[in-house]
Amino acid sequence: MDTNTLIDPYDTLLLDLDGVVYLGRNAVPAAPESLRRAAEGGVRLAYVTNNASRTPAAIAQHLRALGAPAEPEDVVTSAQAAARVVAERVEPGAAVLVVGGMGLRSALRVHGLRPVSTALEGPVAVVQGIAPDLSYGLLAEGTLAVRGGALFVAANADSTMPTGRGELPGNGSMVRVIATATGVEPIVAGKPEPPLHRESMLRTGSQRPLVVGDRLDTDIEGATNAGVDSLLVLTGVAGPLDVLTAAPRHRPTYIAADLSDLHRPYPEVRRIADGWTCEGWTARWEEGVLTLEGGGGPLDGLRAASAATWEAVGEGRADEDAVKAALDSALSPRASRSG
């Protein structure tokens, strides 16, 4: 592995899957070979996903088919985090109603809990995760159980999930059915909440992790909540405008086009007297508006623009109108992804 590359300070990559390693059934370009190179250089790979529908074995098999190195023990799911949340609060062997798929059922069994499908079986908890065949009947059973006093745990609260066809409703959208019907908000196990990061650290033993994701409100906020560094890749949900208008908790440590940037030196983003520079670009905040001058790789312009914008707005958020003109003129979203 090259010296002085972005990946060098870290012993573990905590990688999101959807939008980072794959989109639907297909690999994100450059992802498998970049991950193989990282593993060959001695970096531990942990695939950390909010998707609770599949088992770690099924996810690992999918990753290997795409050419990425993966074993079931390398996969950490929100289903596993949710199962631990439940197991720490109920008696061993307790019945837990699963509003979701096999990933949740398998994770519960690992903790000695008994998955059930109806409220008539007296579940002490309800765990909800996304599944392609999630039915009204299961949502109704979950509603009855929560109304009856069962603990309510959600694998994650993602409102959408990226696929090869575009963004589809995520578990967070489905969770609103039971929450609205019962007036009970779930304990959320997945990103950006602490349980999934805790699960990842327990399983990897990492001392210097780097969180890698494509979503600001889950991956990057989760890293912020955990106090660890983060890398945003522009291959999934978040785009350049999202980055520039991000709230403090959503601001990544690094911005990259894709996972191949792990193996390149990260360019210096430097403060100058009246702005920020990065590889030929100069970004300034003048009279409440972002200006961006220079040339070079579009991604470097985004890095300079982010530094200038985040400094100017501090703990607030930039207004889209204040940054969009500079973004449109110099850093179109398509160009930014190829920097």
C-alpha beads as a LAMMPS data file, in Angstrom:
LAMMPS data file: protein, C-alpha beads

339 atoms
338 bonds

1 atom types
1 bond types

-500.0 500.0 xlo xhi
-500.0 500.0 ylo yhi
-500.0 500.0 zlo zhi

Masses

1 110.0

Atoms # bond

1 1 1 0.000 0.000 0.000
2 1 1 1.289 3.483 -0.875
3 1 1 2.617 5.673 1.921
4 1 1 0.821 8.831 3.003
5 1 1 -2.518 7.766 1.589
6 1 1 -5.872 8.539 3.142
7 1 1 -6.184 5.036 4.606
8 1 1 -2.781 4.967 6.326
9 1 1 -3.758 6.193 9.836
10 1 1 -6.587 3.668 10.238
11 1 1 -6.679 0.001 11.252
12 1 1 -10.310 -0.684 10.322
13 1 1 -12.794 0.513 7.717
14 1 1 -16.383 0.520 8.981
15 1 1 -18.061 0.418 5.589
16 1 1 -21.650 1.101 4.723
17 1 1 -22.906 -1.151 1.926
18 1 1 -25.797 0.353 -0.074
19 1 1 -24.396 3.231 -2.090
20 1 1 -20.786 2.566 -1.035
21 1 1 -19.895 -1.003 -2.028
22 1 1 -22.935 -1.857 -4.143
23 1 1 -26.144 -0.459 -5.569
24 1 1 -28.788 -3.172 -5.630
25 1 1 -27.071 -6.300 -6.919
26 1 1 -24.239 -4.503 -8.704
27 1 1 -20.887 -3.288 -7.404
28 1 1 -20.132 0.404 -7.217
29 1 1 -17.290 1.052 -9.698
30 1 1 -13.817 0.695 -8.137
31 1 1 -15.215 -0.651 -4.853
32 1 1 -14.214 -4.362 -4.936
33 1 1 -10.634 -3.766 -6.067
34 1 1 -10.186 -0.929 -3.559
35 1 1 -11.362 -3.161 -0.733
36 1 1 -9.109 -6.025 -1.797
37 1 1 -6.170 -3.643 -1.800
38 1 1 -7.032 -2.396 1.681
39 1 1 -7.316 -5.933 3.057
40 1 1 -4.030 -6.940 1.443
41 1 1 -2.433 -3.961 3.214
42 1 1 -3.551 -5.258 6.611
43 1 1 -6.624 -3.085 7.157
44 1 1 -9.610 -4.837 8.756
45 1 1 -12.837 -4.543 6.772
46 1 1 -16.157 -4.451 8.569
47 1 1 -19.300 -4.097 6.492
48 1 1 -21.720 -2.136 8.664
49 1 1 -25.216 -1.889 7.269
50 1 1 -28.553 -0.512 8.376
51 1 1 -30.242 -3.098 6.154
52 1 1 -31.672 -5.782 8.435
53 1 1 -33.353 -7.921 5.800
54 1 1 -30.498 -10.350 5.056
55 1 1 -28.230 -12.499 7.199
56 1 1 -24.486 -11.803 7.464
57 1 1 -23.821 -15.018 5.530
58 1 1 -26.049 -13.905 2.646
59 1 1 -24.456 -10.444 2.580
60 1 1 -20.935 -11.909 2.644
61 1 1 -21.814 -14.245 -0.225
62 1 1 -23.106 -11.286 -2.246
63 1 1 -19.922 -9.308 -1.537
64 1 1 -17.672 -12.187 -2.582
65 1 1 -19.666 -12.567 -5.810
66 1 1 -18.880 -8.907 -6.535
67 1 1 -15.184 -9.517 -5.897
68 1 1 -14.920 -7.954 -2.435
69 1 1 -13.233 -9.893 0.396
70 1 1 -15.861 -10.853 2.975
71 1 1 -16.774 -13.542 5.467
72 1 1 -19.938 -13.613 7.602
73 1 1 -17.987 -12.448 10.650
74 1 1 -16.987 -9.306 8.713
75 1 1 -20.609 -8.192 8.409
76 1 1 -22.262 -6.115 11.138
77 1 1 -25.970 -5.433 10.644
78 1 1 -28.553 -3.292 12.334
79 1 1 -30.403 -6.554 12.965
80 1 1 -27.507 -7.717 15.151
81 1 1 -27.452 -4.393 16.992
82 1 1 -31.228 -4.510 17.469
83 1 1 -31.063 -8.079 18.784
84 1 1 -28.445 -7.027 21.345
85 1 1 -30.616 -4.072 22.417
86 1 1 -33.511 -6.466 23.038
87 1 1 -31.406 -9.178 24.682
88 1 1 -30.036 -6.687 27.202
89 1 1 -33.576 -5.770 28.259
90 1 1 -35.561 -9.032 28.340
91 1 1 -35.240 -12.520 29.812
92 1 1 -33.389 -15.270 27.880
93 1 1 -35.707 -17.267 25.641
94 1 1 -38.327 -14.505 25.500
95 1 1 -40.681 -14.273 22.530
96 1 1 -39.946 -11.373 20.167
97 1 1 -42.306 -10.436 17.348
98 1 1 -40.375 -9.865 14.121
99 1 1 -41.771 -7.310 11.703
100 1 1 -39.117 -7.977 9.088
101 1 1 -37.081 -10.705 7.456
102 1 1 -34.636 -13.522 8.108
103 1 1 -31.809 -11.201 9.114
104 1 1 -33.700 -10.187 12.246
105 1 1 -34.854 -13.706 13.058
106 1 1 -31.327 -15.092 12.774
107 1 1 -29.845 -12.313 14.929
108 1 1 -32.426 -12.876 17.665
109 1 1 -31.733 -16.608 17.765
110 1 1 -28.003 -15.929 18.228
111 1 1 -28.930 -14.114 21.451
112 1 1 -31.152 -16.970 22.639
113 1 1 -34.432 -15.200 21.885
114 1 1 -37.485 -16.757 20.221
115 1 1 -38.800 -15.051 17.050
116 1 1 -42.596 -15.116 16.645
117 1 1 -45.021 -13.716 14.076
118 1 1 -48.223 -12.876 15.964
119 1 1 -49.216 -10.853 18.995
120 1 1 -51.165 -13.895 20.251
121 1 1 -47.843 -15.521 21.239
122 1 1 -47.278 -12.912 23.936
123 1 1 -44.099 -11.216 22.671
124 1 1 -42.272 -9.007 25.157
125 1 1 -40.706 -6.989 22.334
126 1 1 -41.316 -6.042 18.712
127 1 1 -38.347 -5.630 16.360
128 1 1 -38.904 -4.001 12.981
129 1 1 -36.608 -4.056 9.950
130 1 1 -37.066 -3.654 6.214
131 1 1 -38.016 -6.701 4.156
132 1 1 -39.171 -6.881 0.537
133 1 1 -42.291 -8.846 1.481
134 1 1 -43.245 -6.821 4.565
135 1 1 -47.021 -7.104 4.836
136 1 1 -49.896 -5.188 6.360
137 1 1 -50.611 -8.272 8.446
138 1 1 -47.199 -8.153 10.158
139 1 1 -47.491 -4.402 10.716
140 1 1 -50.891 -5.010 12.304
141 1 1 -49.496 -7.731 14.597
142 1 1 -46.656 -5.421 15.602
143 1 1 -49.129 -2.655 16.362
144 1 1 -51.191 -4.943 18.595
145 1 1 -48.113 -6.120 20.494
146 1 1 -46.767 -2.597 21.074
147 1 1 -50.219 -1.455 22.191
148 1 1 -50.114 -4.358 24.628
149 1 1 -46.905 -3.065 26.199
150 1 1 -44.158 -4.801 24.189
151 1 1 -40.811 -3.056 23.863
152 1 1 -40.534 -1.457 20.391
153 1 1 -37.115 -1.570 18.668
154 1 1 -36.364 -0.484 15.104
155 1 1 -33.351 -1.821 13.264
156 1 1 -32.934 1.607 11.665
157 1 1 -34.815 4.776 10.836
158 1 1 -33.653 5.357 7.245
159 1 1 -36.505 7.032 5.398
160 1 1 -35.175 5.785 2.052
161 1 1 -32.710 3.219 0.707
162 1 1 -30.725 3.462 -2.543
163 1 1 -31.219 0.806 -5.210
164 1 1 -30.290 0.356 -8.830
165 1 1 -33.713 1.811 -9.732
166 1 1 -33.422 4.817 -7.412
167 1 1 -34.327 5.566 -3.819
168 1 1 -37.134 3.428 -2.362
169 1 1 -38.955 3.645 0.992
170 1 1 -36.691 2.533 3.824
171 1 1 -37.396 1.071 7.228
172 1 1 -37.869 4.500 8.761
173 1 1 -40.869 5.069 6.513
174 1 1 -42.377 1.716 7.507
175 1 1 -41.672 2.272 11.209
176 1 1 -43.980 5.285 11.078
177 1 1 -46.939 2.931 10.569
178 1 1 -46.576 1.305 13.999
179 1 1 -45.360 4.502 15.682
180 1 1 -48.320 6.489 14.338
181 1 1 -50.838 3.767 15.196
182 1 1 -49.574 3.340 18.774
183 1 1 -48.086 6.702 19.721
184 1 1 -44.916 4.835 20.763
185 1 1 -41.523 5.795 19.346
186 1 1 -39.053 2.905 18.926
187 1 1 -35.561 2.538 20.267
188 1 1 -33.454 2.810 17.100
189 1 1 -30.469 0.457 16.874
190 1 1 -29.014 1.456 13.513
191 1 1 -26.992 4.418 12.347
192 1 1 -26.728 7.174 13.430
193 1 1 -27.660 5.915 16.902
194 1 1 -24.931 4.385 19.137
195 1 1 -25.964 0.672 19.239
196 1 1 -24.721 -0.245 15.746
197 1 1 -21.393 1.532 16.217
198 1 1 -21.010 -0.217 19.578
199 1 1 -21.742 -3.553 17.902
200 1 1 -19.110 -2.791 15.252
201 1 1 -16.452 -1.948 17.823
202 1 1 -17.218 -5.042 19.891
203 1 1 -16.900 -7.275 16.837
204 1 1 -13.754 -5.727 15.326
205 1 1 -11.772 -4.578 18.357
206 1 1 -10.753 -1.553 16.303
207 1 1 -8.577 1.151 17.848
208 1 1 -8.487 3.558 14.876
209 1 1 -11.627 3.121 12.755
210 1 1 -12.665 5.137 9.718
211 1 1 -16.396 5.220 9.009
212 1 1 -17.133 5.194 5.259
213 1 1 -20.598 6.050 3.992
214 1 1 -22.743 7.787 1.413
215 1 1 -25.377 9.314 3.698
216 1 1 -24.871 12.356 5.882
217 1 1 -27.793 11.668 8.220
218 1 1 -26.789 8.090 9.073
219 1 1 -23.165 7.239 8.260
220 1 1 -21.580 10.633 8.900
221 1 1 -23.791 11.575 11.842
222 1 1 -23.118 8.146 13.339
223 1 1 -19.380 8.768 13.131
224 1 1 -19.841 12.199 14.703
225 1 1 -21.873 10.686 17.542
226 1 1 -19.108 8.127 18.120
227 1 1 -16.299 10.701 17.929
228 1 1 -14.456 8.986 15.049
229 1 1 -13.322 10.131 11.597
230 1 1 -15.536 9.722 8.561
231 1 1 -15.258 9.547 4.779
232 1 1 -18.164 10.501 2.525
233 1 1 -18.142 8.888 -0.929
234 1 1 -20.266 10.503 -3.629
235 1 1 -21.544 7.227 -5.065
236 1 1 -24.877 7.003 -3.268
237 1 1 -27.369 9.345 -1.650
238 1 1 -25.472 12.539 -0.756
239 1 1 -24.316 14.973 -3.430
240 1 1 -22.227 18.152 -3.437
241 1 1 -25.110 20.483 -2.509
242 1 1 -25.925 18.266 0.479
243 1 1 -22.306 18.524 1.607
244 1 1 -22.163 22.314 1.391
245 1 1 -25.428 22.755 3.306
246 1 1 -24.685 20.092 5.924
247 1 1 -25.327 20.696 9.607
248 1 1 -22.262 20.305 11.867
249 1 1 -23.118 16.733 12.854
250 1 1 -23.321 15.793 9.146
251 1 1 -19.910 17.140 8.074
252 1 1 -17.433 14.418 7.069
253 1 1 -13.725 14.450 7.839
254 1 1 -12.978 13.565 4.192
255 1 1 -14.840 13.732 0.867
256 1 1 -14.072 11.263 -1.939
257 1 1 -15.403 10.339 -5.350
258 1 1 -15.373 6.611 -4.517
259 1 1 -13.405 4.028 -2.536
260 1 1 -10.378 4.237 -4.819
261 1 1 -9.532 7.552 -3.120
262 1 1 -8.603 5.571 -0.002
263 1 1 -5.352 4.705 -1.737
264 1 1 -4.401 8.230 -2.777
265 1 1 -2.878 11.032 -0.713
266 1 1 -5.640 13.296 0.585
267 1 1 -5.020 16.810 -0.726
268 1 1 -4.357 19.565 1.769
269 1 1 -7.253 21.942 2.329
270 1 1 -5.479 25.058 3.537
271 1 1 -6.627 28.253 5.218
272 1 1 -5.392 31.461 3.613
273 1 1 -5.974 35.083 4.578
274 1 1 -9.370 35.462 2.936
275 1 1 -10.518 31.903 2.240
276 1 1 -9.558 28.273 1.702
277 1 1 -7.556 26.595 -1.051
278 1 1 -7.237 23.058 -2.365
279 1 1 -5.238 21.982 -5.414
280 1 1 -5.774 25.080 -7.559
281 1 1 -9.156 26.138 -6.220
282 1 1 -9.820 29.089 -3.896
283 1 1 -13.123 29.353 -2.021
284 1 1 -14.253 32.505 -0.236
285 1 1 -17.335 33.581 1.663
286 1 1 -18.137 37.139 0.616
287 1 1 -21.204 39.102 1.710
288 1 1 -23.029 35.924 2.640
289 1 1 -22.335 34.119 -0.635
290 1 1 -19.825 31.417 -1.618
291 1 1 -17.391 32.252 -4.426
292 1 1 -15.161 29.665 -6.044
293 1 1 -12.292 30.450 -8.393
294 1 1 -9.516 28.520 -10.081
295 1 1 -9.460 25.126 -11.682
296 1 1 -8.416 21.529 -11.384
297 1 1 -10.243 18.460 -10.175
298 1 1 -13.863 19.339 -9.343
299 1 1 -13.703 17.317 -6.129
300 1 1 -10.860 19.516 -4.869
301 1 1 -13.065 22.526 -5.492
302 1 1 -15.785 20.933 -3.405
303 1 1 -13.302 20.325 -0.593
304 1 1 -12.217 23.978 -0.587
305 1 1 -15.817 25.169 -0.867
306 1 1 -16.894 22.985 2.047
307 1 1 -14.172 24.336 4.313
308 1 1 -15.041 27.940 3.480
309 1 1 -18.770 27.380 3.845
310 1 1 -18.623 25.431 7.102
311 1 1 -16.338 28.040 8.649
312 1 1 -18.660 30.851 7.595
313 1 1 -21.866 29.323 8.938
314 1 1 -20.333 27.787 12.084
315 1 1 -22.944 25.802 13.982
316 1 1 -25.636 26.726 11.490
317 1 1 -26.378 25.554 7.962
318 1 1 -25.698 27.337 4.703
319 1 1 -28.683 28.383 2.651
320 1 1 -28.834 26.677 -0.737
321 1 1 -29.125 30.022 -2.524
322 1 1 -25.842 31.144 -0.956
323 1 1 -23.820 28.266 -2.428
324 1 1 -25.706 27.024 -5.457
325 1 1 -24.420 29.576 -7.962
326 1 1 -20.784 28.705 -7.236
327 1 1 -21.628 25.011 -7.293
328 1 1 -23.490 25.218 -10.581
329 1 1 -20.814 27.272 -12.331
330 1 1 -17.749 25.312 -11.251
331 1 1 -18.820 22.046 -9.643
332 1 1 -21.802 20.439 -11.282
333 1 1 -22.931 17.333 -9.346
334 1 1 -21.870 15.122 -12.282
335 1 1 -18.414 16.675 -12.399
336 1 1 -17.995 16.499 -8.623
337 1 1 -18.474 12.766 -8.651
338 1 1 -15.599 12.321 -11.082
339 1 1 -13.012 14.432 -9.305

Bonds

1 1 1 2
2 1 2 3
3 1 3 4
4 1 4 5
5 1 5 6
6 1 6 7
7 1 7 8
8 1 8 9
9 1 9 10
10 1 10 11
11 1 11 12
12 1 12 13
13 1 13 14
14 1 14 15
15 1 15 16
16 1 16 17
17 1 17 18
18 1 18 19
19 1 19 20
20 1 20 21
21 1 21 22
22 1 22 23
23 1 23 24
24 1 24 25
25 1 25 26
26 1 26 27
27 1 27 28
28 1 28 29
29 1 29 30
30 1 30 31
31 1 31 32
32 1 32 33
33 1 33 34
34 1 34 35
35 1 35 36
36 1 36 37
37 1 37 38
38 1 38 39
39 1 39 40
40 1 40 41
41 1 41 42
42 1 42 43
43 1 43 44
44 1 44 45
45 1 45 46
46 1 46 47
47 1 47 48
48 1 48 49
49 1 49 50
50 1 50 51
51 1 51 52
52 1 52 53
53 1 53 54
54 1 54 55
55 1 55 56
56 1 56 57
57 1 57 58
58 1 58 59
59 1 59 60
60 1 60 61
61 1 61 62
62 1 62 63
63 1 63 64
64 1 64 65
65 1 65 66
66 1 66 67
67 1 67 68
68 1 68 69
69 1 69 70
70 1 70 71
71 1 71 72
72 1 72 73
73 1 73 74
74 1 74 75
75 1 75 76
76 1 76 77
77 1 77 78
78 1 78 79
79 1 79 80
80 1 80 81
81 1 81 82
82 1 82 83
83 1 83 84
84 1 84 85
85 1 85 86
86 1 86 87
87 1 87 88
88 1 88 89
89 1 89 90
90 1 90 91
91 1 91 92
92 1 92 93
93 1 93 94
94 1 94 95
95 1 95 96
96 1 96 97
97 1 97 98
98 1 98 99
99 1 99 100
100 1 100 101
101 1 101 102
102 1 102 103
103 1 103 104
104 1 104 105
105 1 105 106
106 1 106 107
107 1 107 108
108 1 108 109
109 1 109 110
110 1 110 111
111 1 111 112
112 1 112 113
113 1 113 114
114 1 114 115
115 1 115 116
116 1 116 117
117 1 117 118
118 1 118 119
119 1 119 120
120 1 120 121
121 1 121 122
122 1 122 123
123 1 123 124
124 1 124 125
125 1 125 126
126 1 126 127
127 1 127 128
128 1 128 129
129 1 129 130
130 1 130 131
131 1 131 132
132 1 132 133
133 1 133 134
134 1 134 135
135 1 135 136
136 1 136 137
137 1 137 138
138 1 138 139
139 1 139 140
140 1 140 141
141 1 141 142
142 1 142 143
143 1 143 144
144 1 144 145
145 1 145 146
146 1 146 147
147 1 147 148
148 1 148 149
149 1 149 150
150 1 150 151
151 1 151 152
152 1 152 153
153 1 153 154
154 1 154 155
155 1 155 156
156 1 156 157
157 1 157 158
158 1 158 159
159 1 159 160
160 1 160 161
161 1 161 162
162 1 162 163
163 1 163 164
164 1 164 165
165 1 165 166
166 1 166 167
167 1 167 168
168 1 168 169
169 1 169 170
170 1 170 171
171 1 171 172
172 1 172 173
173 1 173 174
174 1 174 175
175 1 175 176
176 1 176 177
177 1 177 178
178 1 178 179
179 1 179 180
180 1 180 181
181 1 181 182
182 1 182 183
183 1 183 184
184 1 184 185
185 1 185 186
186 1 186 187
187 1 187 188
188 1 188 189
189 1 189 190
190 1 190 191
191 1 191 192
192 1 192 193
193 1 193 194
194 1 194 195
195 1 195 196
196 1 196 197
197 1 197 198
198 1 198 199
199 1 199 200
200 1 200 201
201 1 201 202
202 1 202 203
203 1 203 204
204 1 204 205
205 1 205 206
206 1 206 207
207 1 207 208
208 1 208 209
209 1 209 210
210 1 210 211
211 1 211 212
212 1 212 213
213 1 213 214
214 1 214 215
215 1 215 216
216 1 216 217
217 1 217 218
218 1 218 219
219 1 219 220
220 1 220 221
221 1 221 222
222 1 222 223
223 1 223 224
224 1 224 225
225 1 225 226
226 1 226 227
227 1 227 228
228 1 228 229
229 1 229 230
230 1 230 231
231 1 231 232
232 1 232 233
233 1 233 234
234 1 234 235
235 1 235 236
236 1 236 237
237 1 237 238
238 1 238 239
239 1 239 240
240 1 240 241
241 1 241 242
242 1 242 243
243 1 243 244
244 1 244 245
245 1 245 246
246 1 246 247
247 1 247 248
248 1 248 249
249 1 249 250
250 1 250 251
251 1 251 252
252 1 252 253
253 1 253 254
254 1 254 255
255 1 255 256
256 1 256 257
257 1 257 258
258 1 258 259
259 1 259 260
260 1 260 261
261 1 261 262
262 1 262 263
263 1 263 264
264 1 264 265
265 1 265 266
266 1 266 267
267 1 267 268
268 1 268 269
269 1 269 270
270 1 270 271
271 1 271 272
272 1 272 273
273 1 273 274
274 1 274 275
275 1 275 276
276 1 276 277
277 1 277 278
278 1 278 279
279 1 279 280
280 1 280 281
281 1 281 282
282 1 282 283
283 1 283 284
284 1 284 285
285 1 285 286
286 1 286 287
287 1 287 288
288 1 288 289
289 1 289 290
290 1 290 291
291 1 291 292
292 1 292 293
293 1 293 294
294 1 294 295
295 1 295 296
296 1 296 297
297 1 297 298
298 1 298 299
299 1 299 300
300 1 300 301
301 1 301 302
302 1 302 303
303 1 303 304
304 1 304 305
305 1 305 306
306 1 306 307
307 1 307 308
308 1 308 309
309 1 309 310
310 1 310 311
311 1 311 312
312 1 312 313
313 1 313 314
314 1 314 315
315 1 315 316
316 1 316 317
317 1 317 318
318 1 318 319
319 1 319 320
320 1 320 321
321 1 321 322
322 1 322 323
323 1 323 324
324 1 324 325
325 1 325 326
326 1 326 327
327 1 327 328
328 1 328 329
329 1 329 330
330 1 330 331
331 1 331 332
332 1 332 333
333 1 333 334
334 1 334 335
335 1 335 336
336 1 336 337
337 1 337 338
338 1 338 339
